[in-house]
């Protein structure tokens, strides 16, 4: 379809301002040339952004494919490093270029529309009706698809932004990967859009150059080309607006993704460092428990058979040969065990306090939905039951010791004998408690080893819980150590009281025998009639004042 048949006559109409039209076309031409330069630069920036986005995505996927605690710092550095900063700057640059491109397109549209306004009304009306259709018919299928799908692309980016804003530990890997996939793919769309804009700007430049080369009176003969240029300018504006919307979302997504992922992986990296630093404390706690267990053998050996020498029916030879140093050895062994267990408790508490502080500092995106309460194992429940029952026995034992101090000699001797006879049972209980503590330290080490090991989506929550498990184990171990200390304290009191009583009896016996002159005769008689002497001495010992 051509222009109206009166076009030639319109040229001579007074309202036709050919010089104004020419000036406006020159303005459009200059803006188109700037647009070409801008698009060429932006396409190069887009290529870099697509490549950088893909590199970050591939690096992220590579890091999480074989994920372990050592990868945390690598990913954090990736989100905070030079590549990420470069991508952010590239995205911001494309956003700026989109804004500039919009300004230039609006300038081109305005200058051409001002040219149309200067035309006779009949021609102006014709151009307004046909301008958009003319260029639409020349768009390729891909170009039309880009134009119509921009809103969907923006929605897809908005979905990614929402996922990042609500980032959780379980979704971090997938959301991060999706975000950088979207950044790369939508940056590629923007790059293509700028390619289309450059193509359109080139066409506008060609058209305007041709028009400007004509005599002023011949400009009107290029109305059809002006019609096409107006359509191109309007599409440039539409594409630039779409690209601006995309780049706004890309920049927001990138900033949100890099910021959130950096925060998450830095926090995990810090937690990894704290767990690794605490490992030595836990190992030392385990070693202290092992040494305490070995020293229990010394305590057991030094107290072995004491009850036999307190038996009223035991022979005088056993009483006289009683090794008083055994009391000191036993009490010293108990003190050494106490020191070892105090050291073990201190080391576990030191590790647990550091890990608890680190856990408390983790961002909510990591800890939300994770319970910091750890269910007790069956052996923990059994140990707590054992401790409760032992508390009653220890209370009885302390009452017995008080009785020994205040009772008469016969009653004191009987109570002493009964309590010393029960020492092996208490030592066995103490040994079991020390083994429980050693197991606690061992579990603490397993928790740290697990945290420092391989990670996956399926195990991430469980491995974070290892921090809570170690703290819970330390709290329980503290309870057990306190109980061990009480056992050792009560046993030491008993041994100290026993030492005093036996030493007193031995001195009185020795003095009595010396003064009576019986000692030498008894010793010779014991060789041939030990049992008979034992019967006699049994009644004599009753005379001693305990």
C-alpha positions as CSV (number, residue, x, y, z in Angstrom):
1,X,0.0,0.0,0.0
2,X,1.4,3.4,-1.0
3,X,1.0,6.8,0.5
4,X,-2.0,9.0,-0.3
5,X,-2.3,10.4,-3.9
6,X,-2.1,13.9,-2.6
7,X,1.4,13.5,-1.2
8,X,2.8,15.8,-4.0
9,X,0.4,18.5,-3.3
10,X,1.0,18.2,0.5
11,X,4.6,19.2,-0.1
12,X,3.5,22.7,-1.0
13,X,1.2,23.1,2.0
14,X,2.3,25.9,4.4
15,X,2.3,23.7,7.5
16,X,5.0,21.5,6.1
17,X,8.2,22.4,7.9
18,X,10.9,20.5,6.0
19,X,13.8,22.1,7.8
20,X,12.3,21.0,11.1
21,X,11.9,17.5,9.8
22,X,15.5,17.4,8.6
23,X,16.7,18.6,12.0
24,X,14.7,15.9,13.8
25,X,16.0,13.2,11.5
26,X,19.5,14.3,12.2
27,X,18.9,14.0,15.9
28,X,17.5,10.5,15.4
29,X,20.5,9.7,13.3
30,X,22.9,10.8,15.9
31,X,21.0,8.9,18.6
32,X,21.0,5.8,16.5
33,X,24.8,5.9,16.0
34,X,25.2,6.3,19.8
35,X,22.9,3.3,20.3
36,X,25.1,1.2,17.9
37,X,28.2,2.1,19.9
38,X,26.5,1.4,23.2
39,X,25.1,-1.9,22.0
40,X,28.4,-3.1,20.7
41,X,30.0,-2.4,24.1
42,X,27.0,-4.0,25.9
43,X,27.1,-7.1,23.8
44,X,30.8,-7.6,24.8
45,X,29.8,-7.0,28.4
46,X,27.0,-9.5,28.1
47,X,29.3,-12.1,26.6
48,X,31.6,-11.7,29.7
49,X,28.7,-11.8,32.1
50,X,27.3,-15.0,30.5
51,X,30.8,-16.6,30.6
52,X,31.4,-15.5,34.2
53,X,27.9,-16.6,35.4
54,X,28.5,-20.0,33.8
55,X,31.9,-20.3,35.4
56,X,30.5,-19.5,38.9
57,X,27.7,-22.0,38.4
58,X,30.1,-24.7,37.2
59,X,32.5,-23.9,40.1
60,X,29.6,-24.1,42.6
61,X,28.4,-27.4,41.2
62,X,31.9,-28.8,41.1
63,X,32.4,-27.8,44.8
64,X,29.2,-29.3,46.0
65,X,29.5,-32.5,43.9
66,X,32.2,-33.8,46.2
67,X,31.2,-31.7,49.2
68,X,33.2,-31.8,52.4
69,X,33.9,-29.4,55.2
70,X,37.0,-28.2,53.4
71,X,34.8,-27.0,50.5
72,X,33.0,-24.5,52.7
73,X,35.7,-21.9,52.5
74,X,36.2,-22.5,48.8
75,X,32.5,-21.8,48.1
76,X,32.5,-18.8,50.4
77,X,35.5,-17.3,48.6
78,X,33.8,-18.1,45.2
79,X,30.7,-16.0,46.3
80,X,33.0,-13.2,47.7
81,X,35.9,-13.4,45.3
82,X,37.1,-11.6,42.2
83,X,35.0,-13.6,39.8
84,X,31.8,-12.7,41.7
85,X,32.8,-9.1,42.0
86,X,33.4,-8.9,38.3
87,X,30.1,-10.5,37.5
88,X,28.3,-8.0,39.8
89,X,30.1,-5.1,38.0
90,X,29.2,-6.5,34.6
91,X,25.5,-6.9,35.5
92,X,25.4,-3.3,36.9
93,X,27.1,-2.1,33.7
94,X,24.4,-3.8,31.5
95,X,21.7,-2.3,33.7
96,X,23.2,1.1,33.1
97,X,23.5,0.5,29.4
98,X,19.8,-0.6,29.3
99,X,18.8,2.7,30.9
100,X,20.9,4.6,28.5
101,X,19.5,2.7,25.6
102,X,16.0,3.5,26.7
103,X,16.9,7.2,26.8
104,X,18.3,7.1,23.3
105,X,15.3,5.1,22.0
106,X,13.0,7.7,23.5
107,X,15.0,10.4,21.9
108,X,14.8,8.7,18.5
109,X,11.1,8.1,18.8
110,X,10.5,11.7,19.8
111,X,12.6,13.2,17.0
112,X,10.8,11.1,14.4
113,X,7.4,11.7,15.9
114,X,8.2,15.4,15.8
115,X,9.0,15.0,12.2
116,X,5.7,13.3,11.6
117,X,3.9,16.1,13.4
118,X,5.5,18.5,10.9
119,X,3.9,16.5,8.0
120,X,0.4,17.3,6.6
121,X,-2.4,15.7,8.6
122,X,-3.3,13.1,6.0
123,X,0.3,11.8,5.8
124,X,0.7,11.9,9.6
125,X,-2.4,9.9,10.1
126,X,-1.3,7.3,7.6
127,X,2.1,6.9,9.3
128,X,0.6,6.6,12.8
129,X,-1.6,3.8,11.6
130,X,1.0,1.8,9.7
131,X,4.3,2.4,11.6
132,X,4.0,-0.4,14.0
133,X,2.7,-3.0,11.5
134,X,5.5,-2.3,9.1
135,X,8.2,-3.4,11.5
136,X,6.3,-6.2,13.1
137,X,6.0,-7.9,9.8
138,X,9.8,-7.8,9.5
139,X,10.6,-9.4,12.9
140,X,12.0,-12.9,12.9
141,X,10.4,-15.7,14.9
142,X,13.2,-15.5,17.5
143,X,12.9,-11.7,17.8
144,X,9.1,-12.0,18.3
145,X,9.7,-14.7,20.9
146,X,12.1,-12.5,22.8
147,X,9.7,-9.6,22.7
148,X,6.7,-11.6,23.9
149,X,8.5,-13.8,26.5
150,X,10.3,-11.0,28.5
151,X,7.5,-10.9,31.1
152,X,7.9,-14.6,31.7
153,X,11.7,-14.3,31.9
154,X,11.2,-11.5,34.6
155,X,8.8,-13.8,36.5
156,X,11.3,-16.7,36.4
157,X,14.0,-14.4,37.8
158,X,11.5,-13.2,40.5
159,X,11.0,-16.9,41.5
160,X,14.7,-17.3,41.9
161,X,14.9,-14.2,44.0
162,X,12.2,-15.5,46.3
163,X,14.0,-18.8,46.7
164,X,17.2,-17.0,47.6
165,X,15.4,-14.7,50.1
166,X,14.0,-17.8,51.8
167,X,17.2,-19.7,51.5
168,X,17.7,-22.7,53.9
169,X,20.5,-25.1,54.4
170,X,18.6,-27.8,52.6
171,X,17.9,-25.6,49.6
172,X,21.2,-23.7,49.4
173,X,22.9,-25.9,46.8
174,X,19.9,-26.2,44.5
175,X,18.8,-22.6,44.8
176,X,22.3,-21.3,44.3
177,X,22.8,-23.4,41.2
178,X,19.4,-22.3,39.8
179,X,20.2,-18.7,40.5
180,X,23.4,-18.7,38.5
181,X,21.8,-20.7,35.8
182,X,19.1,-18.1,35.5
183,X,21.7,-15.3,35.7
184,X,23.7,-16.8,32.8
185,X,20.6,-17.6,30.6
186,X,18.8,-14.3,31.2
187,X,22.1,-12.4,30.6
188,X,22.3,-14.2,27.3
189,X,18.8,-13.1,26.4
190,X,19.8,-9.5,27.2
191,X,22.8,-9.9,25.1
192,X,20.6,-11.0,22.2
193,X,18.2,-8.1,22.8
194,X,21.1,-5.7,22.5
195,X,22.0,-7.4,19.3
196,X,18.5,-6.8,17.9
197,X,18.6,-3.2,19.1
198,X,21.9,-2.7,17.4
199,X,20.5,-4.2,14.2
200,X,17.5,-1.9,14.4
201,X,19.8,1.1,15.1
202,X,21.9,0.2,12.1
203,X,18.7,0.2,10.0
204,X,17.7,3.5,11.4
205,X,21.1,4.9,10.6
206,X,20.9,3.7,7.0
207,X,17.4,5.2,6.6
208,X,18.3,8.6,8.2
209,X,21.6,8.8,6.2
210,X,19.6,8.3,3.0
211,X,17.0,10.9,4.0
212,X,19.6,13.4,5.1
213,X,21.5,13.0,1.8
214,X,18.4,14.2,-0.1
215,X,17.4,17.7,-1.1
216,X,15.0,19.2,1.5
217,X,12.2,19.2,-1.0
218,X,12.7,15.4,-1.6
219,X,12.5,14.4,2.0
220,X,8.8,13.7,1.7
221,X,9.4,11.0,-0.8
222,X,11.0,8.9,2.0
223,X,7.9,8.8,4.1
224,X,7.8,5.0,3.8
225,X,11.3,4.8,5.2
226,X,10.4,7.2,8.0
227,X,7.5,4.9,8.8
228,X,9.9,2.0,9.1
229,X,12.3,4.0,11.3
230,X,9.5,5.0,13.7
231,X,8.5,1.3,14.1
232,X,12.1,0.4,14.7
233,X,12.6,3.1,17.3
234,X,9.5,2.0,19.1
235,X,10.7,-1.6,19.2
236,X,14.1,-0.4,20.4
237,X,12.3,1.3,23.3
238,X,10.2,-1.9,24.0
239,X,13.2,-4.1,24.0
240,X,15.3,-1.7,26.1
241,X,12.5,-1.5,28.6
242,X,12.3,-5.3,28.7
243,X,16.1,-5.6,29.0
244,X,16.1,-3.0,31.8
245,X,13.5,-5.1,33.7
246,X,15.6,-8.2,33.2
247,X,18.8,-6.6,34.3
248,X,17.2,-5.1,37.4
249,X,16.2,-8.6,38.4
250,X,19.5,-10.1,37.4
251,X,21.4,-7.6,39.6
252,X,19.0,-8.1,42.5
253,X,19.3,-11.9,42.1
254,X,23.0,-11.8,41.9
255,X,23.4,-9.5,44.9
256,X,21.0,-11.6,46.9
257,X,22.5,-14.9,45.8
258,X,26.1,-13.9,46.4
259,X,25.3,-12.3,49.7
260,X,23.2,-15.1,51.1
261,X,25.4,-17.9,49.8
262,X,28.5,-16.1,51.1
263,X,26.9,-15.7,54.5
264,X,25.9,-19.4,54.6
265,X,29.1,-20.9,53.5
266,X,31.2,-18.5,55.6
267,X,29.2,-19.6,58.6
268,X,29.7,-23.2,57.8
269,X,33.4,-22.7,57.2
270,X,33.7,-20.9,60.6
271,X,31.9,-23.8,62.2
272,X,34.2,-26.2,60.5
273,X,37.2,-24.4,61.9
274,X,35.8,-24.4,65.4
275,X,35.1,-28.1,65.2
276,X,38.6,-28.8,64.0
277,X,40.1,-26.7,66.7
278,X,38.0,-28.5,69.3
279,X,39.2,-31.9,68.1
280,X,42.4,-31.9,70.2
281,X,40.5,-31.0,73.3
282,X,38.2,-33.9,72.8
283,X,41.1,-36.3,72.1
284,X,42.9,-35.1,75.3
285,X,39.7,-35.7,77.3
286,X,39.6,-39.2,75.9
287,X,43.2,-39.8,76.8
288,X,42.6,-38.5,80.4
289,X,39.8,-41.0,80.8
290,X,42.1,-43.8,79.6
291,X,44.8,-42.8,82.1
292,X,42.2,-42.6,84.8
293,X,41.1,-46.1,83.9
294,X,44.6,-47.4,84.2
295,X,45.0,-45.7,87.6
296,X,41.9,-47.5,88.7
297,X,43.9,-50.7,88.5
298,X,46.4,-49.2,91.0
299,X,43.6,-48.2,93.3
300,X,42.1,-51.7,93.0
301,X,45.5,-53.3,93.8
302,X,46.2,-51.1,96.8
303,X,42.8,-51.9,98.4
304,X,42.7,-55.6,97.5
305,X,42.2,-57.8,100.6
306,X,41.9,-55.0,103.2
307,X,38.7,-56.5,104.5
308,X,40.5,-59.7,105.5
309,X,42.8,-57.8,107.8
310,X,39.9,-56.2,109.5
311,X,38.2,-59.5,110.2
312,X,38.2,-60.2,114.0
313,X,39.1,-63.8,113.2
314,X,42.2,-62.9,111.2
315,X,45.5,-63.8,112.7
316,X,47.8,-61.5,114.6
317,X,50.4,-61.9,112.0
318,X,48.2,-60.4,109.4
319,X,47.4,-57.5,111.7
320,X,51.0,-56.9,112.5
321,X,52.1,-57.1,108.9
322,X,49.4,-54.7,107.8
323,X,51.1,-52.3,105.3
324,X,50.0,-48.9,106.4
325,X,51.5,-47.4,103.2
326,X,48.6,-49.0,101.3
327,X,46.3,-46.4,102.7
328,X,48.4,-43.5,101.4
329,X,48.9,-45.3,98.1
330,X,45.1,-45.8,97.7
331,X,44.3,-42.2,98.6
332,X,46.9,-40.9,96.3
333,X,45.6,-43.1,93.5
334,X,42.1,-41.8,94.1
335,X,43.4,-38.2,93.9
336,X,45.3,-38.9,90.7
337,X,42.1,-40.4,89.2
338,X,40.2,-37.3,90.3
339,X,42.7,-35.1,88.7
340,X,42.5,-37.0,85.4
341,X,38.7,-36.8,85.4
342,X,38.7,-33.1,86.2
343,X,41.1,-32.6,83.3
344,X,38.8,-34.7,81.0
345,X,35.8,-32.7,82.1
346,X,37.6,-29.4,81.6
347,X,38.7,-30.3,78.1
348,X,35.3,-31.5,77.0
349,X,33.6,-28.4,78.5
350,X,36.2,-26.2,76.7
351,X,35.3,-27.9,73.4
352,X,31.6,-27.8,74.0
353,X,31.5,-24.1,75.0
354,X,33.4,-23.1,71.9
355,X,31.0,-25.2,69.7
356,X,27.9,-24.0,71.5
357,X,29.0,-20.4,71.0
358,X,29.6,-21.2,67.3
359,X,26.3,-22.9,66.9
360,X,24.5,-19.9,68.5
361,X,26.2,-17.6,65.9
362,X,25.0,-19.6,62.9
363,X,22.5,-17.6,60.8
364,X,18.8,-18.7,61.0
365,X,18.9,-20.0,57.4
366,X,21.1,-22.8,58.7
367,X,19.5,-23.6,62.1
368,X,15.8,-23.0,61.3
369,X,14.0,-26.3,61.5
370,X,16.9,-28.1,63.2
371,X,16.3,-29.2,66.8
372,X,19.1,-28.5,69.2
373,X,17.8,-31.2,71.6
374,X,19.4,-34.5,71.2
375,X,17.7,-37.7,72.4
376,X,19.7,-39.8,74.9
377,X,21.1,-43.1,73.8
378,X,20.1,-46.2,75.6
379,X,23.5,-46.4,77.4
380,X,23.0,-42.8,78.6
381,X,19.6,-43.7,80.1
382,X,21.2,-46.8,81.8
383,X,24.0,-44.7,83.2
384,X,21.7,-42.1,84.6
385,X,19.7,-44.9,86.3
386,X,22.9,-46.3,87.7
387,X,24.0,-43.0,89.0
388,X,20.6,-42.4,90.7
389,X,20.9,-45.8,92.5
390,X,24.6,-45.2,93.4
391,X,23.7,-41.9,95.0
392,X,21.6,-43.7,97.6
393,X,24.5,-46.1,98.3
394,X,27.0,-43.3,98.7
395,X,24.7,-41.5,101.1
396,X,24.6,-44.7,103.2
397,X,28.3,-45.0,103.0
398,X,28.9,-41.4,104.3
399,X,26.5,-42.1,107.1
400,X,28.5,-45.2,107.9
401,X,31.7,-43.2,108.1
402,X,30.1,-40.7,110.5
403,X,29.0,-43.7,112.6
404,X,32.6,-45.0,112.7
405,X,33.8,-41.8,114.1
406,X,31.2,-41.8,116.9
407,X,30.5,-45.4,117.6
408,X,32.1,-47.7,120.2
409,X,35.0,-49.9,119.2
410,X,33.0,-53.1,118.5
411,X,30.3,-51.3,116.4
412,X,33.0,-49.2,114.6
413,X,35.0,-52.3,113.7
414,X,31.9,-54.1,112.3
415,X,30.9,-51.0,110.2
416,X,34.5,-50.6,109.0
417,X,34.6,-54.2,108.0
418,X,31.3,-54.1,106.1
419,X,32.2,-50.9,104.2
420,X,35.7,-52.0,103.3
421,X,34.2,-55.3,102.1
422,X,32.1,-53.2,99.7
423,X,35.1,-51.2,98.3
424,X,35.6,-53.5,95.3
425,X,31.9,-52.9,94.3
426,X,32.5,-49.1,94.5
427,X,35.7,-49.4,92.5
428,X,33.9,-51.4,89.9
429,X,31.2,-48.8,89.7
430,X,33.8,-46.0,89.4
431,X,35.6,-47.9,86.7
432,X,32.3,-48.2,84.8
433,X,31.7,-44.5,85.1
434,X,35.1,-43.7,83.8
435,X,34.5,-45.9,80.8
436,X,31.2,-44.1,80.2
437,X,33.2,-40.8,80.2
438,X,35.7,-42.3,77.8
439,X,32.8,-43.2,75.5
440,X,31.5,-39.7,75.8
441,X,34.8,-38.3,74.6
442,X,34.9,-40.9,71.9
443,X,31.4,-39.9,70.7
444,X,32.5,-36.3,70.8
445,X,35.4,-37.2,68.5
446,X,33.0,-39.1,66.2
447,X,30.7,-36.0,66.0
448,X,33.7,-33.8,65.0
449,X,34.9,-36.4,62.5
450,X,31.4,-36.6,61.0
451,X,31.2,-32.8,60.7
452,X,34.6,-32.6,59.0
453,X,33.7,-35.4,56.6
454,X,31.6,-35.7,53.5
455,X,28.4,-33.6,53.2
456,X,25.3,-34.0,51.1
457,X,21.7,-32.7,51.0
458,X,20.6,-35.8,52.8
459,X,23.1,-35.5,55.6
460,X,23.4,-31.7,56.0
461,X,20.9,-31.4,58.9
462,X,22.3,-34.4,60.7
463,X,25.8,-33.0,60.5
464,X,24.8,-29.6,61.9
465,X,23.2,-31.6,64.7
466,X,26.5,-33.1,65.5
467,X,27.4,-29.8,67.1
468,X,24.4,-30.1,69.4
469,X,25.2,-33.7,70.0
470,X,28.8,-32.9,71.2
471,X,27.5,-30.2,73.5
472,X,24.8,-32.6,74.9
473,X,27.5,-35.3,75.4
474,X,29.7,-32.9,77.3
475,X,26.9,-32.0,79.6
476,X,26.2,-35.6,80.4
477,X,29.9,-36.4,80.8
478,X,30.1,-33.5,83.4
479,X,27.3,-35.2,85.4
480,X,29.1,-38.5,85.3
481,X,32.5,-36.9,86.3
482,X,30.8,-35.2,89.3
483,X,29.5,-38.6,90.3
484,X,32.9,-40.2,89.9
485,X,34.4,-37.5,92.1
486,X,31.9,-38.2,94.8
487,X,32.7,-41.9,94.7
488,X,36.4,-41.1,95.0
489,X,35.8,-38.6,97.8
490,X,33.7,-41.0,99.9
491,X,36.2,-43.9,99.3
492,X,39.1,-41.5,100.4
493,X,37.2,-40.6,103.5
494,X,36.7,-44.3,104.3
495,X,40.3,-45.1,103.7
496,X,41.5,-42.2,105.8
497,X,39.3,-43.3,108.7
498,X,40.4,-46.9,108.2
499,X,44.1,-45.8,108.3
500,X,43.6,-44.0,111.5
501,X,41.7,-46.9,113.1
502,X,44.2,-49.6,112.0
503,X,47.2,-47.6,113.0
504,X,45.7,-47.0,116.5
505,X,44.9,-50.8,116.9
506,X,48.3,-51.8,115.7
507,X,50.0,-49.5,118.2
508,X,47.8,-50.6,121.1
509,X,48.4,-54.3,120.2
510,X,52.2,-53.8,120.0
511,X,52.3,-52.0,123.3
512,X,50.1,-54.6,125.0
513,X,52.2,-57.5,123.8
514,X,55.4,-55.9,124.7
515,X,54.3,-55.1,128.2
516,X,52.8,-58.5,128.8
517,X,55.8,-60.4,127.4
518,X,53.4,-62.4,125.2
519,X,54.7,-61.2,121.9
520,X,57.7,-63.5,121.6
521,X,55.9,-66.5,122.8
522,X,52.9,-65.9,120.5
523,X,55.2,-65.6,117.5
524,X,56.8,-69.0,118.2
525,X,53.4,-70.6,118.9
526,X,51.9,-69.2,115.6
527,X,54.3,-71.3,113.6
528,X,52.8,-74.5,115.1
529,X,49.3,-73.5,116.1
530,X,48.3,-70.4,114.2
531,X,44.6,-71.2,114.4
532,X,44.6,-71.5,118.1
533,X,46.4,-68.3,118.6
534,X,44.0,-66.6,116.2
535,X,41.1,-67.7,118.5
536,X,42.8,-66.3,121.5
537,X,43.7,-63.0,119.8
538,X,40.2,-62.6,118.6
539,X,39.0,-62.1,122.1
540,X,42.0,-59.9,122.9
541,X,41.4,-57.5,120.1
542,X,38.0,-56.9,121.6
543,X,39.8,-55.2,124.5
544,X,41.4,-52.6,122.2
545,X,39.7,-49.2,122.1
546,X,38.8,-48.4,118.4
